[in-house]
Structure formats: C-alpha cells, structure tokens
C-alpha cells in the first residue's frame, strides 16, 4: 500500500470513527488526508471500494488486538480477558482506530457486518464451559457489548464503557 493510500485510510478511519460513514464524503476525507478526491477514486474506485478497504483493515486490526486474549485453556480466563477489553489497554492506536471505524460502519450498515468466526467459536466454547445455555446468543451479545463499550470509550465516555464491561463480566462469570 502506498503512502497516499495509507494517508487516505487513516483519515477515513479517523473521520468515520468520530462522525460515521454516511456523514463523511470523499471530499472531506480527501481534504483531511491532504490529497485530491480524484486520488481516492483512483486507488479505491468508489466510496464503496474505500468502505471495503476500511472494513478489511478493521477486521485485521480486531484479530490482531483480541485473538491473543482468547487462547487461554481456562474458559473463565477467556471470558475475563474478553470482558476487560478497554481502549487504553491497547498500545497501537492505529489498529484501535481501524477497529472502531469498522464497528461504526457496521452499525450504520448492519448488512455489512460479519462476525469473526474464531472469536465467536472461542466465546461459545467458554460460555458453554462455564455453564450458560444458548451460547450462540450469549456470545453474539457479548461481542455486541464489547463493541459498544469501545465506541463509548472512543467518544470519551469511559465510565459508561466500563459499566458495560463490568456488567457483562458479572453476567458471564459472576465477577
């Protein structure tokens, strides 16, 4: 990926995470990136093409940031680690930004949402092991709550984000 493409993606992630995908025009993204709008279309063909690149970057970032949290052999530890995800625990802000932008985009366009099968399966396993039923529904709900908490934290409402995660932890593992 060229330096200009990276600048476009980073600007798009910053603006979309803060304002949403539909609120951002390619002209605003180009101005923020310091490039021409035509360059966005040259590299990404359309706003939809840019959205696909953003989603792909967000999925890679999510995987990079949370897969390690889900590899423990103890199911309670998997759930404990997953429910303690907070923005300030990550060191690579660019990856966090990519993930938050993807979350924001999929909230605006739920049909574009895809759940990470590794995350879903590890959570289903852990939830089942600690004695919950309906592990698919519980896992999907846990993912949704963590994503909402990340958006709240990104919007600088750390208290609400922490409350959501504490509640989720209490529901899943009584902590």
N, C-alpha and C positions, 0 to 999 in steps of 0.2 A: 504494500500500500504506500502510495506516495505521501510526501509531507503535506501536500494540499488536501488529499483525501482524508488524512488524519485530522487536519485542522477542521475540515467540514464536519466530520463525525463528532469530534469533541464539542464543537459549537452547537451542533444539533442536539447532542446529549444534554448539554448544559441548559439550553433553552427549553427543550421538551420536558426535562425533569422538573423545571421550575414552572412552566406555563402550560404544558400539554402539547400533544402533536397537532391537533387541529387549530390551535391558536398560533402556531408557528408557520409562517410562509417560507418558501425557499429564499425569498428576497431577504427576510430577516436573518435567516441562518447564514446566508452569504455575507451580509454586512457584518455579522458578528465574527465570522471566520476571516474576514478581510479578503474575500475572493469575489469574483463575479458570479452572479446567479447562473450564467451560462456554464460555468465550470462545474457546478453541481449537476446539471443535466448531462454534461459530457462524461462525468465519472459515474453517475448513478442512474442516468436515463430519465428518471421521473422522481416525483416525491415518493411514490410507492417504492421505487427502487432504493431510495435512501432509507425508507422505513424498513425494508427487508435487511439492509446492511446494519441498521441500528438494532434490530431485533436479534440478528445473528451475533453481533458484538455483545449484546446484553446476555444472551444465553451462554456465551463463552465466559463472560465475567461471573455470572451466577455460579457456574460449575467451578470455576477457579476459587471462588470465595467460600463455597459451602461444602464441596464434596468431602474434604478432609474432616469436617465436623460429623459426618455420617458414617464413618468407617469403624467406629468402636464396636467391639464384640458385645458390650453391655447395652441392651436396649434402652434402659433408663438413661444411660450416659448419652446415647444418640439423641434422645428427646431433650435432655437437659442442655446439650450443646446447641441443638437446633433452636430451642426457645430462648437462648441467650444471645442470639444474633442482634447486634446493635451496630449502627453506623460507625461509632467511634472505636469499635474493635478491629476495624479493617485498616490496613496501612496503605493500600493502593487506592487513592481516591478516584482515579480514572476508571478502575474496574467497578467501584461502587456506583459511580455516576452512570456508567453504561447499564448496569443492572436496574437502577432506579428509573432511568429513561425508558427502558423496556417495560417495566412494571406500569409506568404511567401510560405508555402507548397501548398496552393490552387492556388496561382499564377502560380506555376510551373506545377501544375496538375489541370487545370480548371474543369475537370470532377468530381473531388472530392469535389468541392465547394457546400456547402449548405447554403442557406440564412436562417437566423433566422426569423421564421415567425412572432414572436412578434415584432421584430424590423421593419420588412417590413410593417406589418399592421399598426403600430403606425405612421410610416413615411407616408404611403399612406394616412391615415386619416388626418394628419397635413397638408400635401401638398394639399390635396383636399380642406380643410377648408380655406386655405389662397388664394385659387383661381387658382391654377395651374391645367391644364389638364394633361392627360397622367400620372396620379400619380404613376402607377406601374413603368414606365420607369424612372421617376424622382427619385423615392425612391431608385431604384436599382443603379442609377448613384450616388446619394448622399452617399450610403453605399460604393460604389467603391472609391469615392473621399476621404472619411474619412479613409478608409483602406490604400490608397496610402499615405495620409498625415502621418499616423502613421509609415509606413515604412520609409518615408523620415526623419521623426524626429528620428527614431531609428538609422538611418545612419548619424545622427548629421547634417542634413540639415534642421534645424528648420525654416529658412527663407522660403524655398520653401514649407514646410509643412504649415506654417502659411498663405502663399499666397493662397494655395489651399483652405484652410478653409474659408478665408475671401471672396474669390470669390464664393464659394458655398453659404455662408451666404447671400451675395449680390444677387445672383440669386434666392434664395428661399424666402427671406424675406426683400430684399432691405435694408440691413444693412451693 
